[in-house]
């Protein structure tokens, strides 16, 4: 039986492996999930209500490939309100999660053999988007810069085949944010930036900037999964430069057709009505971040760079092992706590473990206690 080389070679998303192994553990272990990258909150009621209403009204058909105009306008209003920038609805593409938006953005910029610059560490799935397009990845390490991408290093990595630079602030897995100066410098690189802003709305210290403030020629990626607690709705968006939107639209028409219609109507409600719900969830995350960091300090975890956004904390475990994959499974087996191995995010963090604070305060305290005691005993 034939299976393509690409399908054969693609790496599993390790966090999913951990999650699935955690589900196989006996109930008595009281499994605590500190590996998952999704909010534990329910989607705000006003959003769910809007989806039900849309379904009842029969809004269950294909929509315009870019999205219903109401949602594209609501997204533009969001950019004006949040960042003071003007976006034209004709440049907005709504698709099935920011994942599909990323794939379309990569496909619009990269031919086989073209290069994309991304950070090491970075979100586990990014390299695989490049691989399915036969694009080449140039990694820029960030660990020595406190996990903040250095624009000078990016400039040094650019060569004749570089077609895109991918940035992600706040970052998964580090929770670190890029400041205004770095973003402005990156915008000057002369290469199209893809800015994954999926963790916007979850910044707890300092300012939050969209790449769109610094250039009109970037592709901005965002979506409803994180700040609106809507992972299962599969609803994300991208803003394309005028020169690229038609190409992106053609890809969407062929590969996706459109985002789910009732989810789009829910998206309108999310942007127009769920502000207070999002604020309340952010407050809870903000408190959990402090709790997780102080609990980790108690047990001597080595957090090298203080996270200020998203819902992740990375801890260095190189005094124990550089095999974070093995250690993550050992931790799970021995403590019932799911954590994500750093190797999922790149070589630079192969001896790190990522903890997610998208869980209750009680579970964070108990989870860190169990892992802390286990690691001390090794
Ligand atoms: N980008 C980053 C950095 C992420 O962490 C995730 C989800 N874990 C995504 C994109 C994809 O999210 P979604 O497709 O649900 O919008």
Boltz pocket constraint, residues with backbone or C-beta under 6 A from the ligand:
constraints:
  - pocket:
      binder: B
      contacts: [[A, 37], [A, 96], [A, 97], [A, 98], [A, 99], [A, 100], [A, 123], [A, 168], [A, 170], [A, 171], [A, 172], [A, 196], [A, 198], [A, 222], [A, 223], [A, 224], [A, 225], [A, 231], [A, 235], [A, 236]]
      max_distance: 6.0
